[in-house]
Amino acid sequence: MTMTAQEYRANARQCLSWAESARDPGNRDAFLDLAATWVGAAARIEHVARIEKSTAGEPPLRRMGAG
């Protein structure tokens, strides 16, 4: 099952919540890093979706940059 960008961002918000609650600075940093990873992944899948939408209906070689 594929997750949506919104679900990725929800995971990021959960990580931020855990970071706020973390007493150990190392754990806090780990949660913040994980949140950033989720946000970055959401941005990447949105970027790919925009590319796929903009190239929909074009010949396959054009989509690959060969035309």
OpenMM code with the backbone's topology and positions (N, CA, C; nanometers):
from openmm import Vec3, app, unit

residues = "MET THR MET THR ALA GLN GLU TYR ARG ALA ASN ALA ARG GLN CYS LEU SER TRP ALA GLU SER ALA ARG ASP PRO GLY ASN ARG ASP ALA PHE LEU ASP LEU ALA ALA THR TRP VAL GLY ALA ALA ALA ARG ILE GLU HIS VAL ALA ARG ILE GLU LYS SER THR ALA GLY GLU PRO PRO LEU ARG ARG MET GLY ALA GLY".split()
positions = [
    Vec3(0.0841, -0.1172, 0.0000),
    Vec3(0.0000, 0.0000, 0.0000),
    Vec3(0.0894, 0.1246, 0.0000),
    Vec3(0.0608, 0.2164, -0.0888),
    Vec3(0.1383, 0.3384, -0.1016),
    Vec3(0.0816, 0.4462, -0.0095),
    Vec3(0.1699, 0.5143, 0.0582),
    Vec3(0.1285, 0.6237, 0.1450),
    Vec3(0.1227, 0.7533, 0.0651),
    Vec3(0.0366, 0.8442, 0.1070),
    Vec3(0.0248, 0.9738, 0.0421),
    Vec3(0.1173, 1.0746, 0.1091),
    Vec3(0.1390, 1.1866, 0.0410),
    Vec3(0.2204, 1.2937, 0.0988),
    Vec3(0.1582, 1.3432, 0.2290),
    Vec3(0.0267, 1.3448, 0.2356),
    Vec3(-0.0403, 1.3882, 0.3580),
    Vec3(-0.0097, 1.2935, 0.4741),
    Vec3(-0.0038, 1.1641, 0.4449),
    Vec3(0.0302, 1.0666, 0.5488),
    Vec3(0.1761, 1.0825, 0.5922),
    Vec3(0.2640, 1.1112, 0.4969),
    Vec3(0.4037, 1.1359, 0.5312),
    Vec3(0.4139, 1.2555, 0.6258),
    Vec3(0.3392, 1.3616, 0.5928),
    Vec3(0.3432, 1.4817, 0.6763),
    Vec3(0.2814, 1.4565, 0.8144),
    Vec3(0.1806, 1.3705, 0.8198),
    Vec3(0.1232, 1.3338, 0.9497),
    Vec3(0.2284, 1.2620, 1.0344),
    Vec3(0.3068, 1.1765, 0.9720),
    Vec3(0.4149, 1.1090, 1.0447),
    Vec3(0.5179, 1.2104, 1.0935),
    Vec3(0.5456, 1.3104, 1.0112),
    Vec3(0.6401, 1.4151, 1.0516),
    Vec3(0.5874, 1.4900, 1.1734),
    Vec3(0.4580, 1.5227, 1.1722),
    Vec3(0.3996, 1.5918, 1.2878),
    Vec3(0.4090, 1.5065, 1.4135),
    Vec3(0.3895, 1.3751, 1.3997),
    Vec3(0.4014, 1.2861, 1.5153),
    Vec3(0.5445, 1.2875, 1.5687),
    Vec3(0.6408, 1.2855, 1.4793),
    Vec3(0.7817, 1.2913, 1.5214),
    Vec3(0.8113, 1.4220, 1.5934),
    Vec3(0.7561, 1.5316, 1.5444),
    Vec3(0.7755, 1.6605, 1.6109),
    Vec3(0.7145, 1.6602, 1.7506),
    Vec3(0.6010, 1.5956, 1.7636),
    Vec3(0.5375, 1.5839, 1.8949),
    Vec3(0.6262, 1.5036, 1.9892),
    Vec3(0.6817, 1.3936, 1.9400),
    Vec3(0.7724, 1.3137, 2.0223),
    Vec3(0.8971, 1.3940, 2.0587),
    Vec3(0.9454, 1.4741, 1.9644),
    Vec3(1.0643, 1.5563, 1.9916),
    Vec3(1.0362, 1.6561, 2.1031),
    Vec3(0.9173, 1.7138, 2.1010),
    Vec3(0.8808, 1.8092, 2.2067),
    Vec3(0.8765, 1.7424, 2.3434),
    Vec3(0.8388, 1.6159, 2.3464),
    Vec3(0.8259, 1.5431, 2.4727),
    Vec3(0.9561, 1.4780, 2.5186),
    Vec3(1.0525, 1.4680, 2.4297),
    Vec3(1.1761, 1.3956, 2.4608),
    Vec3(1.2572, 1.4715, 2.5657),
    Vec3(1.3022, 1.3984, 2.6638),
    Vec3(1.3874, 1.4583, 2.7668),
    Vec3(1.5344, 1.4496, 2.7293),
    Vec3(1.5685, 1.3472, 2.6556),
    Vec3(1.7074, 1.3261, 2.6154),
    Vec3(1.7346, 1.4036, 2.4859),
    Vec3(1.8365, 1.4876, 2.4842),
    Vec3(1.8683, 1.5652, 2.3634),
    Vec3(1.8965, 1.4781, 2.2407),
    Vec3(1.9584, 1.3630, 2.2620),
    Vec3(1.9853, 1.2726, 2.1493),
    Vec3(1.8569, 1.2193, 2.0877),
    Vec3(1.7626, 1.1836, 2.1730),
    Vec3(1.6325, 1.1366, 2.1222),
    Vec3(1.5597, 1.2497, 2.0498),
    Vec3(1.5658, 1.3689, 2.1095),
    Vec3(1.4998, 1.4850, 2.0474),
    Vec3(1.5567, 1.5080, 1.9076),
    Vec3(1.6873, 1.5062, 1.8969),
    Vec3(1.7505, 1.5260, 1.7659),
    Vec3(1.7122, 1.4163, 1.6674),
    Vec3(1.7044, 1.2936, 1.7163),
    Vec3(1.6667, 1.1824, 1.6285),
    Vec3(1.5242, 1.2004, 1.5761),
    Vec3(1.4327, 1.2420, 1.6638),
    Vec3(1.2950, 1.2650, 1.6205),
    Vec3(1.2874, 1.3811, 1.5213),
    Vec3(1.3651, 1.4855, 1.5452),
    Vec3(1.3665, 1.5985, 1.4521),
    Vec3(1.4228, 1.5574, 1.3161),
    Vec3(1.5273, 1.4755, 1.3179),
    Vec3(1.5832, 1.4245, 1.1926),
    Vec3(1.4822, 1.3383, 1.1184),
    Vec3(1.4123, 1.2537, 1.1931),
    Vec3(1.3120, 1.1680, 1.1305),
    Vec3(1.1979, 1.2502, 1.0736),
    Vec3(1.1561, 1.3539, 1.1437),
    Vec3(1.0512, 1.4424, 1.0920),
    Vec3(1.0964, 1.5060, 0.9604),
    Vec3(1.2205, 1.5511, 0.9563),
    Vec3(1.2734, 1.6116, 0.8337),
    Vec3(1.2754, 1.5105, 0.7195),
    Vec3(1.3054, 1.3860, 0.7507),
    Vec3(1.3051, 1.2809, 0.6485),
    Vec3(1.1648, 1.2609, 0.5923),
    Vec3(1.0649, 1.2568, 0.6808),
    Vec3(0.9260, 1.2416, 0.6357),
    Vec3(0.8836, 1.3590, 0.5475),
    Vec3(0.9190, 1.4806, 0.5878),
    Vec3(0.8818, 1.5986, 0.5090),
    Vec3(0.9506, 1.5949, 0.3725),
    Vec3(1.0766, 1.5580, 0.3715),
    Vec3(1.1486, 1.5478, 0.2449),
    Vec3(1.0887, 1.4427, 0.1525),
    Vec3(1.0495, 1.3302, 0.2103),
    Vec3(0.9869, 1.2247, 0.1297),
    Vec3(0.8543, 1.2726, 0.0725),
    Vec3(0.7780, 1.3456, 0.1506),
    Vec3(0.6500, 1.4002, 0.1026),
    Vec3(0.6745, 1.4947, -0.0146),
    Vec3(0.7741, 1.5792, -0.0017),
    Vec3(0.8061, 1.6733, -0.1093),
    Vec3(0.8474, 1.5998, -0.2362),
    Vec3(0.9252, 1.4932, -0.2195),
    Vec3(0.9699, 1.4175, -0.3372),
    Vec3(0.8533, 1.3496, -0.4088),
    Vec3(0.7615, 1.2892, -0.3348),
    Vec3(0.6514, 1.2213, -0.4045),
    Vec3(0.5567, 1.3231, -0.4673),
    Vec3(0.5434, 1.4409, -0.4067),
    Vec3(0.4624, 1.5457, -0.4704),
    Vec3(0.5298, 1.5944, -0.5984),
    Vec3(0.6606, 1.6060, -0.5962),
    Vec3(0.7356, 1.6478, -0.7151),
    Vec3(0.7173, 1.5465, -0.8281),
    Vec3(0.7307, 1.4214, -0.7965),
    Vec3(0.7133, 1.3159, -0.8971),
    Vec3(0.5707, 1.3189, -0.9516),
    Vec3(0.4736, 1.3376, -0.8650),
    Vec3(0.3337, 1.3426, -0.9093),
    Vec3(0.3115, 1.4593, -1.0057),
    Vec3(0.3742, 1.5747, -0.9770),
    Vec3(0.3607, 1.6901, -1.0669),
    Vec3(0.4231, 1.6598, -1.2023),
    Vec3(0.5384, 1.5948, -1.2025),
    Vec3(0.6037, 1.5593, -1.3285),
    Vec3(0.5169, 1.4625, -1.4073),
    Vec3(0.4663, 1.3611, -1.3399),
    Vec3(0.3824, 1.2627, -1.4084),
    Vec3(0.2572, 1.3278, -1.4651),
    Vec3(0.1994, 1.4212, -1.3907),
    Vec3(0.0797, 1.4899, -1.4381),
    Vec3(0.1113, 1.5767, -1.5592),
    Vec3(0.2259, 1.6445, -1.5554),
    Vec3(0.2610, 1.7348, -1.6650),
    Vec3(0.3012, 1.6600, -1.7917),
    Vec3(0.3446, 1.5356, -1.7788),
    Vec3(0.3858, 1.4589, -1.8968),
    Vec3(0.2818, 1.3558, -1.9384),
    Vec3(0.1672, 1.3551, -1.8733),
    Vec3(0.0620, 1.2586, -1.9071),
    Vec3(0.0212, 1.2788, -2.0530),
    Vec3(0.0117, 1.1707, -2.1241),
    Vec3(-0.0297, 1.1750, -2.2630),
    Vec3(0.0826, 1.1971, -2.3618),
    Vec3(0.2028, 1.2276, -2.3144),
    Vec3(0.3160, 1.2447, -2.4048),
    Vec3(0.3718, 1.1074, -2.4411),
    Vec3(0.4331, 1.0971, -2.5588),
    Vec3(0.4956, 0.9687, -2.5952),
    Vec3(0.6021, 0.9302, -2.4926),
    Vec3(0.6196, 0.8008, -2.4663),
    Vec3(0.7154, 0.7565, -2.3647),
    Vec3(0.8565, 0.8089, -2.3852),
    Vec3(0.9073, 0.8159, -2.5068),
    Vec3(1.0435, 0.8645, -2.5281),
    Vec3(1.0555, 1.0104, -2.4894),
    Vec3(0.9554, 1.0870, -2.5123),
    Vec3(0.9588, 1.2291, -2.4731),
    Vec3(0.9693, 1.2406, -2.3211),
    Vec3(0.8940, 1.1555, -2.2504),
    Vec3(0.8981, 1.1592, -2.1052),
    Vec3(1.0366, 1.1264, -2.0532),
    Vec3(1.1116, 1.0473, -2.1272),
    Vec3(1.2449, 1.0081, -2.0843),
    Vec3(1.3491, 1.1101, -2.1267),
    Vec3(1.3068, 1.2184, -2.1887),
    Vec3(1.4003, 1.3225, -2.2275),
    Vec3(1.4647, 1.2991, -2.3639),
    Vec3(1.4088, 1.2084, -2.4417),
    Vec3(1.4701, 1.1771, -2.5716),
    Vec3(1.4003, 1.2479, -2.6874),
    Vec3(1.3235, 1.3485, -2.6605),
    Vec3(1.2557, 1.4101, -2.7739),
    Vec3(1.2301, 1.5472, -2.7531),
] * unit.nanometer
topology = app.Topology()
chain = topology.addChain("A")
for resn in residues:
    res = topology.addResidue(resn, chain)
    for name in ("N", "CA", "C"):
        topology.addAtom(name, app.Element.getBySymbol(name[0]), res)
